[in-house]
Amino acid sequence: LDVPLADVQIGDLLLVLPHDICPIDGTVVEGHGVMDESYLTGEPYMMSKTPGSTVLSGSINGESALTIRAEKLAIDSRYAKIMEVMQSSQQHRPNIRRLGDQLGAFYTPLAVALGLAAWAISGDPVRFLAVMVVATPCPLLIAIPVAIIGSISLAARRAIIVRDPAVLEQVDTCKSIIFDKTGTLTYGKPQLTEQLCADDHDPHVVLSLVASLEQYSKHPLAEAIVAAGRSENVVIQESSQMSEKPGEGLRGVVAGKEIRVTSRQKLIAAQPEISDSLPEQAGGLECVILIDGRYAATYRLRDAPRREGALFVNHLGRRHGIERVVLLSGDRDSEVQYLANLVGISEYFGEQSPEDKLNFVSRETARVKTMFVGDGINDAPALMAATVGIAFGQNSDVTSEAAGVVIMDSSLEKVDEFMHISRRMRRIAVQSAVGGMAISIVGMLIASAGYLSPVAGAVTQEVIDVVAVLNALRVAIPPKSLIDF
């Protein structure tokens, strides 16, 4: 039975079907599965859900149906709270003074002053008219919009959607860039990073056995282990007698050997004496491998950093004049520190709520112009508060609506391309507008001296407009490269 979300009361039972979005905050009462909460919490891994587990509204259900009991009303849910913060962040949205307004503030008074001076000195009102005809600010009114439209077109061809044209004028003036972690500086999915094998086991053989078993599992970490096996070209074999009971790990037989994949906690609870054989616990996620009942290996997994992350971060100061780079994430402090050290970011903050991110970005935007790069629903308020908000992918309509720019082909290389498109647009737009105004000022001086009639002034102005527009159209022509790292 489908009911309006507003009618759901605390204590009601709801069925969340596979791949559905969880409608309300609650507790699992029946079913075993996983949910993707990364867009809400910054936690990069699919979260296991069993009876008693907490679920958040806005998270995406996995392959299994879950029955949940509502613990909060819809208006009090986590998703609703993020929407409230996003709406309140509208008042923090920076006022952006457009390039045309800045140039027009200088040009218009100058043109009027020249016209009045020519009239006052000569006593001939025709000179005032001639000056005003030549002074028509078409380079401002036409050249800058043409440059913006050309840049939007070029960006679209590069899988970059510019939702707010004003940001094109601001990117090159930003001095701080703030990154979310999951899905932005990382790929948002786990990667096998360490294989710590017992002395009497060959890592290649162990990986072959474990990957052969994991290929049939729907556990969040199974895909990472199988991918590691394929990348190392291990033999993926058939498995039998596979068992994957919720909370007990994975069991099966591969090549006549009994393989068990479980957690450190479950293993020590069942076999306390084995704790001395295990390596020290570290950050990230881990699983323990047993072969024929004996300890064989510990696998550690982390959210995979983007391959271009360190190069991109390191070139921001040199190439783009960025003075401050910050990493903000809802993920655990240890994971945030690990990634920050990998990519070369010295300033980082973990376990940040959407409200924390909004407050940080608002304070920084009050100091300098800022750029925020994120991909989750929890990033939406910060995206709105930054001078320039850049969202990755199409993961959430909310995130895309909050951002001024959406990178469809999620990569840091595309962010760099957009920064160069913006810089190039600003340079050519200023060149077209200032160049057109400079020629117009020369024409105004000639007209004020009486050497240019109103009709000749109109023709002159049209020529100036054509030159300015043709120059502005250059922005739509892609250069050889838009990446410099």
C-alpha positions as CSV (number, residue, x, y, z in Angstrom):
1,L,0.0,0.0,0.0
2,D,1.5,3.3,-1.1
3,V,0.8,6.3,1.2
4,P,1.9,9.9,1.1
5,L,5.1,10.5,3.0
6,A,3.5,13.1,5.2
7,D,1.1,10.5,6.5
8,V,3.8,8.2,7.9
9,Q,3.8,8.2,11.7
10,I,6.4,7.1,14.2
11,G,6.2,3.3,14.6
12,D,4.7,2.6,11.2
13,L,6.3,-0.2,9.2
14,L,7.5,0.5,5.7
15,L,8.8,-1.9,3.0
16,V,11.9,-0.5,1.1
17,L,12.3,-2.4,-2.1
18,P,15.6,-3.1,-3.8
19,H,17.3,0.0,-5.3
20,D,14.6,2.3,-3.8
21,I,15.4,5.5,-1.9
22,C,14.7,5.1,1.8
23,P,11.9,7.6,2.5
24,I,12.3,8.1,6.3
25,D,14.7,7.7,9.2
26,G,14.1,4.4,10.9
27,T,15.3,1.0,12.2
28,V,15.4,-2.3,10.2
29,V,13.0,-4.8,11.7
30,E,13.2,-7.5,9.0
31,G,15.7,-8.3,6.2
32,H,19.4,-8.3,5.6
33,G,21.1,-6.1,3.0
34,V,23.2,-3.0,2.3
35,M,22.5,0.7,1.8
36,D,24.5,3.4,0.1
37,E,24.7,6.4,2.5
38,S,27.7,8.1,0.9
39,Y,25.7,11.0,-0.4
40,L,24.4,11.8,3.1
41,T,27.3,10.9,5.4
42,G,30.5,10.9,3.3
43,E,31.1,7.2,4.3
44,P,32.3,5.7,1.0
45,Y,31.3,2.1,1.6
46,M,27.9,0.3,1.3
47,M,26.7,-0.1,4.8
48,S,25.4,-3.5,6.0
49,K,21.9,-3.4,7.3
50,T,20.5,-6.1,9.7
51,P,17.6,-6.1,12.1
52,G,18.3,-3.3,14.6
53,S,20.4,-1.2,12.2
54,T,19.6,2.5,11.7
55,V,18.7,3.7,8.2
56,L,18.7,7.3,7.0
57,S,16.2,8.9,4.7
58,G,17.8,9.6,1.3
59,S,20.0,6.5,1.4
60,I,19.8,4.1,-1.5
61,N,18.8,0.5,-0.8
62,G,20.9,-2.4,-2.3
63,E,19.7,-5.7,-3.7
64,S,17.5,-6.9,-0.8
65,A,14.1,-5.7,0.4
66,L,14.1,-4.3,4.0
67,T,11.2,-3.7,6.4
68,I,11.9,-0.6,8.5
69,R,10.1,1.0,11.4
70,A,9.8,4.8,11.2
71,E,11.6,6.5,14.1
72,K,11.0,10.1,13.0
73,L,8.4,12.0,11.1
74,A,9.3,13.0,7.5
75,I,9.8,16.7,8.5
76,D,12.3,15.6,11.1
77,S,14.3,13.2,9.0
78,R,17.9,13.6,8.1
79,Y,17.1,14.4,4.5
80,A,14.6,17.1,5.5
81,K,17.2,18.7,7.8
82,I,19.7,18.9,5.0
83,M,17.0,20.5,2.8
84,E,16.4,23.1,5.6
85,V,20.1,23.8,5.8
86,M,20.2,24.2,2.0
87,Q,17.4,26.7,2.0
88,S,18.9,28.7,4.8
89,S,22.2,28.7,2.9
90,Q,20.5,30.9,0.3
91,Q,21.1,33.9,2.6
92,H,24.8,33.1,2.6
93,R,25.0,33.0,-1.2
94,P,27.6,35.6,-2.2
95,N,26.6,38.7,-4.3
96,I,28.6,38.6,-7.5
97,R,29.3,41.8,-9.4
98,R,29.3,41.0,-13.1
99,L,32.2,42.0,-15.3
100,G,30.0,44.1,-17.6
101,D,28.7,46.1,-14.5
102,Q,32.3,46.8,-13.4
103,L,33.4,48.0,-16.8
104,G,30.1,49.9,-17.4
105,A,30.5,51.8,-14.1
106,F,33.6,53.5,-15.6
107,Y,32.6,53.7,-19.3
108,T,29.1,55.3,-19.1
109,P,30.1,58.4,-17.0
110,L,33.2,58.9,-19.2
111,A,31.1,58.9,-22.4
112,V,28.5,61.3,-21.0
113,A,31.2,63.6,-19.7
114,L,33.0,63.7,-23.1
115,G,29.7,64.5,-24.9
116,L,28.8,67.3,-22.5
117,A,32.3,68.8,-22.7
118,A,32.2,68.8,-26.5
119,W,28.8,70.5,-26.5
120,A,29.9,73.0,-23.9
121,I,33.1,73.9,-25.6
122,S,31.8,74.1,-29.1
123,G,28.3,75.2,-28.5
124,D,27.2,72.6,-31.1
125,P,24.6,70.0,-29.8
126,V,25.4,67.9,-32.9
127,R,28.8,67.1,-31.4
128,F,27.1,65.8,-28.3
129,L,24.9,63.6,-30.5
130,A,27.9,62.3,-32.5
131,V,29.8,61.4,-29.3
132,M,26.7,59.6,-27.9
133,V,26.3,57.6,-31.1
134,V,29.9,56.5,-31.1
135,A,29.7,55.8,-27.3
136,T,26.9,53.1,-27.6
137,P,28.3,50.4,-25.2
138,C,27.8,47.5,-27.6
139,P,31.1,45.9,-26.8
140,L,29.8,45.6,-23.2
141,L,26.3,44.6,-24.1
142,I,27.2,42.1,-26.8
143,A,30.8,41.0,-26.6
144,I,30.8,39.8,-23.0
145,P,27.5,37.8,-23.4
146,V,28.9,36.3,-26.7
147,A,32.0,35.2,-24.8
148,I,30.0,33.7,-22.1
149,I,27.7,31.8,-24.5
150,G,30.7,30.6,-26.4
151,S,32.3,29.3,-23.2
152,I,29.1,27.6,-22.1
153,S,29.1,25.9,-25.5
154,L,32.7,24.8,-25.3
155,A,32.2,23.5,-21.7
156,A,29.1,21.5,-22.8
157,R,31.2,19.8,-25.5
158,R,33.6,18.8,-22.7
159,A,30.8,17.2,-20.6
160,I,30.7,20.3,-18.3
161,I,27.3,21.9,-17.7
162,V,27.3,25.5,-16.7
163,R,24.0,26.2,-14.9
164,D,24.9,29.7,-13.6
165,P,26.8,31.7,-16.3
166,A,28.0,34.2,-13.6
167,V,30.5,31.6,-12.2
168,L,32.5,31.7,-15.4
169,E,33.5,35.3,-14.5
170,Q,34.5,34.3,-10.9
171,V,36.5,31.1,-11.1
172,D,39.8,32.8,-12.0
173,T,39.4,35.2,-9.0
174,C,38.9,32.4,-6.4
175,K,41.7,32.1,-3.8
176,S,40.4,29.2,-1.8
177,I,39.2,25.8,-3.0
178,I,37.4,23.4,-0.7
179,F,37.0,19.7,-1.5
180,D,34.6,17.0,-0.3
181,K,36.3,13.6,-0.1
182,T,34.1,10.8,-1.1
183,G,33.4,10.7,-4.9
184,T,35.4,13.9,-5.4
185,L,39.0,13.3,-4.5
186,T,38.2,9.5,-4.4
187,Y,36.2,7.2,-6.7
188,G,33.7,6.5,-3.9
189,K,34.3,2.8,-3.9
190,P,36.6,0.5,-1.9
191,Q,39.9,-0.8,-3.3
192,L,42.1,-3.6,-1.9
193,T,45.2,-1.7,-0.6
194,E,47.1,-4.3,1.6
195,Q,47.4,-8.1,1.5
196,L,49.0,-9.1,4.8
197,C,49.6,-12.9,4.5
198,A,50.8,-15.4,7.0
199,D,54.4,-16.6,6.4
200,D,53.4,-20.0,5.1
201,H,50.9,-18.6,2.5
202,D,51.6,-17.1,-0.9
203,P,49.7,-13.8,-1.5
204,H,49.0,-14.7,-5.1
205,V,47.5,-18.1,-4.3
206,V,45.5,-16.6,-1.4
207,L,44.1,-13.9,-3.6
208,S,43.1,-16.5,-6.3
209,L,41.2,-18.5,-3.7
210,V,39.5,-15.6,-2.1
211,A,38.6,-13.9,-5.4
212,S,37.1,-17.2,-6.7
213,L,34.8,-17.3,-3.6
214,E,34.0,-13.6,-3.6
215,Q,32.9,-13.5,-7.3
216,Y,29.5,-14.8,-6.2
217,S,29.0,-12.5,-3.2
218,K,27.0,-9.4,-3.0
219,H,29.0,-8.0,-0.1
220,P,30.2,-4.4,-0.5
221,L,33.8,-5.5,-0.4
222,A,33.5,-8.5,-2.7
223,E,33.8,-6.4,-5.9
224,A,37.0,-4.8,-4.7
225,I,38.7,-8.1,-4.0
226,V,37.6,-9.6,-7.3
227,A,38.8,-6.5,-9.2
228,A,42.2,-6.8,-7.4
229,G,42.4,-10.5,-8.5
230,R,41.7,-9.7,-12.1
231,S,44.2,-6.8,-12.1
232,E,46.9,-9.2,-10.8
233,N,45.8,-11.9,-13.3
234,V,45.1,-14.6,-10.8
235,V,43.1,-17.6,-11.8
236,I,39.5,-17.2,-10.9
237,Q,38.1,-20.7,-10.2
238,E,34.8,-22.2,-9.5
239,S,33.6,-22.5,-5.9
240,S,31.1,-24.7,-4.2
241,Q,29.2,-25.1,-0.9
242,M,29.1,-21.3,-0.7
243,S,27.4,-19.9,2.4
244,E,26.9,-16.2,3.3
245,K,24.8,-15.9,6.4
246,P,24.3,-12.3,7.6
247,G,26.8,-11.3,10.2
248,E,28.9,-14.6,9.9
249,G,30.9,-13.8,6.8
250,L,31.5,-15.8,3.6
251,R,32.3,-19.6,3.4
252,G,32.9,-21.9,0.6
253,V,35.2,-24.5,-1.0
254,V,37.6,-23.6,-3.8
255,A,40.1,-26.1,-5.3
256,G,39.3,-28.5,-2.4
257,K,40.2,-26.0,0.2
258,E,37.7,-24.5,2.7
259,I,37.8,-20.7,2.5
260,R,36.3,-18.4,5.1
261,V,36.2,-14.6,4.9
262,T,35.1,-12.9,8.1
263,S,35.7,-9.9,10.3
264,R,38.4,-9.5,13.0
265,Q,35.7,-9.1,15.7
266,K,33.8,-12.2,14.7
267,L,36.9,-14.3,14.5
268,I,38.4,-13.3,17.9
269,A,35.0,-13.8,19.5
270,A,34.9,-17.4,18.2
271,Q,38.7,-18.1,18.5
272,P,40.4,-15.8,21.1
273,E,43.7,-17.6,20.7
274,I,44.1,-16.4,17.1
275,S,44.3,-12.7,18.0
276,D,48.1,-13.0,18.4
277,S,48.4,-14.0,14.8
278,L,46.6,-11.0,13.5
279,P,48.4,-7.8,12.4
280,E,47.6,-4.6,14.4
281,Q,44.4,-2.9,13.5
282,A,44.7,0.1,11.2
283,G,42.4,2.5,9.4
284,G,40.0,1.6,6.6
285,L,38.1,-1.6,6.4
286,E,39.5,-5.1,6.8
287,C,38.6,-8.7,6.5
288,V,40.3,-11.9,7.7
289,I,40.9,-14.9,5.6
290,L,41.0,-18.5,6.9
291,I,42.0,-21.5,4.8
292,D,41.1,-24.9,6.1
293,G,40.5,-23.3,9.5
294,R,43.9,-21.7,9.8
295,Y,44.7,-18.0,9.6
296,A,46.0,-17.1,6.1
297,A,45.7,-13.4,5.5
298,T,44.3,-10.0,6.5
299,Y,43.0,-7.8,3.6
300,R,42.7,-4.0,4.1
301,L,40.5,-1.9,1.9
302,R,40.1,1.9,1.5
303,D,38.2,4.3,-0.6
304,A,40.3,4.5,-3.8
305,P,41.9,8.0,-4.4
306,R,41.6,9.4,-7.9
307,R,44.8,8.7,-9.8
308,E,45.2,12.4,-10.8
309,G,44.4,13.8,-7.3
310,A,47.9,14.6,-6.0
311,L,49.0,16.2,-9.3
312,F,45.8,18.3,-9.5
313,V,46.1,19.5,-5.9
314,N,49.8,20.3,-6.2
315,H,49.3,22.5,-9.4
316,L,46.5,24.7,-8.0
317,G,48.8,27.2,-6.4
318,R,51.3,27.4,-9.2
319,R,48.9,27.5,-12.1
320,H,45.7,29.0,-10.7
321,G,46.8,31.2,-7.9
322,I,44.9,29.2,-5.2
323,E,46.2,30.2,-1.8
324,R,44.3,27.8,0.4
325,V,43.2,24.2,-0.2
326,V,41.0,22.5,2.3
327,L,39.5,19.0,2.6
328,L,36.1,18.7,4.4
329,S,34.4,15.4,4.8
330,G,31.7,13.6,6.7
331,D,33.9,10.5,6.8
332,R,36.0,9.4,9.8
333,D,39.0,11.5,10.8
334,S,41.5,8.7,10.1
335,E,40.2,8.2,6.6
336,V,40.3,12.0,5.9
337,Q,43.8,12.3,7.2
338,Y,45.0,9.3,5.1
339,L,43.6,10.8,1.9
340,A,44.9,14.3,2.7
341,N,48.4,12.9,3.2
342,L,48.2,11.0,-0.1
343,V,47.1,14.0,-2.2
344,G,49.1,16.7,-0.4
345,I,46.5,18.7,1.5
346,S,47.7,20.0,4.8
347,E,44.4,21.4,6.1
348,Y,41.6,18.8,6.6
349,F,38.6,18.2,8.7
350,G,36.7,15.0,9.2
351,E,33.2,14.0,10.6
352,Q,31.7,17.2,9.2
353,S,27.9,17.5,9.1
354,P,26.2,19.6,6.3
355,E,25.8,22.4,8.8
356,D,29.6,22.3,9.6
357,K,30.5,22.4,5.9
358,L,28.1,25.3,5.4
359,N,29.5,27.3,8.3
360,F,33.1,26.7,7.2
361,V,32.4,27.7,3.6
362,S,30.4,30.8,4.6
363,R,33.2,32.0,6.8
364,E,35.8,31.5,4.1
365,T,33.6,33.1,1.4
366,A,33.3,36.2,3.7
367,R,37.1,36.4,3.6
368,V,37.9,35.6,-0.1
369,K,36.2,34.1,-3.1
370,T,35.8,30.4,-2.8
371,M,35.3,27.3,-4.9
372,F,33.6,24.2,-3.4
373,V,33.8,20.8,-5.2
374,G,31.5,18.0,-4.0
375,D,29.1,15.3,-5.1
376,G,26.7,14.4,-2.3
377,I,23.4,15.6,-0.9
378,N,25.3,16.6,2.2
379,D,27.4,19.0,0.1
380,A,24.4,20.9,-1.3
381,P,24.3,23.7,1.3
382,A,28.1,24.3,1.0
383,L,27.8,24.3,-2.8
384,M,25.3,27.1,-2.6
385,A,27.3,29.2,-0.1
386,A,30.6,29.1,-2.1
387,T,31.3,31.7,-4.8
388,V,31.6,28.9,-7.3
389,G,30.0,25.5,-6.6
390,I,31.1,22.5,-8.7
391,A,29.1,19.2,-8.4
392,F,30.3,15.9,-9.7
393,G,28.1,13.6,-11.8
394,Q,24.3,13.1,-11.7
395,N,24.1,11.4,-8.3
396,S,21.5,13.7,-6.9
397,D,19.2,16.3,-8.4
398,V,19.5,18.3,-5.2
399,T,23.3,18.5,-5.6
400,S,23.0,19.5,-9.2
401,E,20.4,22.2,-8.4
402,A,22.7,23.7,-5.7
403,A,25.8,23.9,-7.9
404,G,26.7,26.5,-10.5
405,V,28.6,23.9,-12.6
406,V,28.0,20.2,-13.0
407,I,30.8,17.9,-14.1
408,M,29.1,15.1,-16.0
409,D,32.3,13.0,-16.6
410,S,33.4,13.1,-12.9
411,S,37.1,13.7,-12.9
412,L,39.5,16.3,-11.5
413,E,40.8,16.8,-15.1
414,K,37.4,18.2,-16.0
415,V,37.6,20.6,-13.1
416,D,40.9,21.8,-14.5
417,E,39.4,22.1,-17.9
418,F,36.6,24.3,-16.5
419,M,39.0,26.5,-14.7
420,H,40.9,27.1,-17.9
421,I,37.7,27.7,-19.9
422,S,36.7,30.3,-17.3
423,R,40.1,32.0,-17.4
424,R,40.2,32.1,-21.2
425,M,36.6,33.4,-21.3
426,R,37.5,36.2,-18.8
427,R,40.6,37.2,-20.7
428,I,38.9,37.3,-24.2
429,A,35.8,39.0,-22.8
430,V,37.9,41.7,-21.1
431,Q,40.0,42.0,-24.3
432,S,36.9,42.4,-26.5
433,A,35.1,44.8,-24.1
434,V,38.1,47.0,-23.2
435,G,39.5,46.9,-26.7
436,G,36.1,47.9,-28.1
437,M,35.7,50.7,-25.5
438,A,39.2,52.0,-26.2
439,I,38.4,52.3,-29.9
440,S,35.1,53.9,-29.0
441,I,36.8,56.4,-26.8
442,V,39.2,57.3,-29.7
443,G,36.1,57.7,-31.9
444,M,34.4,59.9,-29.2
445,L,37.4,62.2,-29.1
446,I,37.4,62.5,-32.9
447,A,33.6,63.2,-32.8
448,S,34.0,65.7,-30.0
449,A,36.5,67.6,-32.2
450,G,33.9,67.8,-35.0
451,Y,35.6,65.4,-37.4
452,L,32.9,62.7,-37.2
453,S,29.2,63.3,-38.0
454,P,26.5,61.3,-36.2
455,V,26.0,59.1,-39.3
456,A,29.7,58.4,-39.6
457,G,29.8,57.8,-35.9
458,A,27.0,55.1,-36.2
459,V,28.9,53.4,-39.0
460,T,32.1,53.5,-36.9
461,Q,30.3,52.0,-33.9
462,E,29.0,49.1,-36.0
463,V,32.5,48.3,-37.2
464,I,33.7,48.4,-33.6
465,D,30.9,46.0,-32.6
466,V,31.7,43.5,-35.3
467,V,35.3,43.5,-34.4
468,A,34.6,43.0,-30.7
469,V,32.0,40.2,-31.3
470,L,34.3,38.3,-33.7
471,N,37.1,38.4,-31.2
472,A,34.7,37.2,-28.4
473,L,33.7,34.3,-30.6
474,R,37.2,32.9,-30.3
475,V,36.3,31.4,-26.9
476,A,34.2,28.7,-28.6
477,I,37.2,27.4,-30.5
478,P,38.9,24.8,-28.3
479,P,42.6,25.3,-27.7
480,K,45.1,22.4,-28.1
481,S,44.9,21.5,-24.4
482,L,42.8,22.7,-21.5
483,I,44.8,20.7,-18.9
484,D,48.1,21.8,-17.4
485,F,49.0,19.1,-14.9
